[in-house]
Amino acid sequence: EIDIMEAVGCTRDKVYGTVHTGRYNHMKSTEKGDSMRTQVAAWHTYSIEWEDRQIRWYVDETLYHTFSPSAFDSEGWPFDQKFY
């Protein structure tokens, strides 16, 4: 799962970008993500750049998180596999 933007009610004016995979997930406390402070109620452009070996997160064209796993197997990087 790729969370392009997640706003959590218990953290005001903060957005998160996170990757959840077999290796990196909240059940193991190994998820990979970062956050950025912003006025959540205001209009923003949330985006990612998804490349062969890296994903980058942006708010209004400002980079705030980059993910590239330590290994490119299906547990750490399933994003080059077919899925629905």
C-alpha positions in Angstrom: 0.0 0.0 0.0 1.2 3.5 -0.8 -0.4 6.3 1.2 0.0 9.3 -1.0 -1.5 11.5 1.7 -3.0 10.5 5.0 -4.4 13.0 7.6 -4.8 11.5 11.0 -7.3 13.1 13.4 -5.0 12.9 16.4 -2.3 15.0 14.7 -3.5 18.4 13.7 -2.1 20.1 10.6 0.2 17.2 9.7 0.1 14.9 6.6 1.8 11.6 6.2 3.2 9.7 3.3 3.8 6.0 4.0 4.7 2.7 2.4 3.2 -0.5 3.8 4.6 -3.8 2.4 5.2 -7.3 3.8 8.5 -6.2 5.2 7.6 -2.6 6.1 4.2 -2.4 7.9 2.6 -1.1 11.0 1.9 -4.6 12.4 5.7 -5.0 12.8 6.4 -1.3 13.5 8.6 -1.2 10.4 6.5 1.0 8.2 8.4 3.6 6.2 7.0 7.0 6.1 7.5 10.7 7.0 5.3 13.6 7.7 5.0 17.3 6.9 3.2 20.1 8.8 0.7 21.9 6.6 -2.8 23.5 6.9 -4.8 20.4 6.2 -8.0 22.4 5.7 -6.4 24.5 2.9 -6.1 23.4 -0.7 -2.9 21.5 -1.6 -1.5 19.3 -4.3 -0.4 16.0 -3.0 1.7 13.8 -5.3 4.3 11.1 -5.6 6.9 10.3 -8.2 7.0 6.5 -8.5 10.1 5.2 -10.2 11.6 1.8 -10.7 13.5 1.8 -7.4 12.3 4.8 -5.5 9.1 6.7 -4.5 9.1 10.4 -3.5 6.3 12.3 -1.8 5.5 16.0 -2.3 3.1 18.6 -0.9 2.7 21.6 -3.3 5.9 20.5 -5.1 7.9 20.4 -1.9 9.7 17.0 -1.3 9.2 15.7 2.2 9.8 11.9 2.0 11.8 9.4 -0.1 11.6 5.6 0.1 14.0 3.1 -1.5 14.1 -0.3 0.2 17.2 -2.1 1.2 16.3 -5.0 -1.0 14.1 -5.2 -4.1 12.3 -8.4 -3.5 8.5 -8.8 -3.3 8.4 -8.4 0.5 10.2 -5.0 0.4 9.2 -3.7 -3.0 6.1 -5.3 -4.4 5.4 -2.3 -6.6 6.9 -3.9 -9.7 4.5 -6.9 -9.5 1.0 -7.2 -10.9 -1.6 -6.5 -8.2 -5.2 -5.3 -8.1 
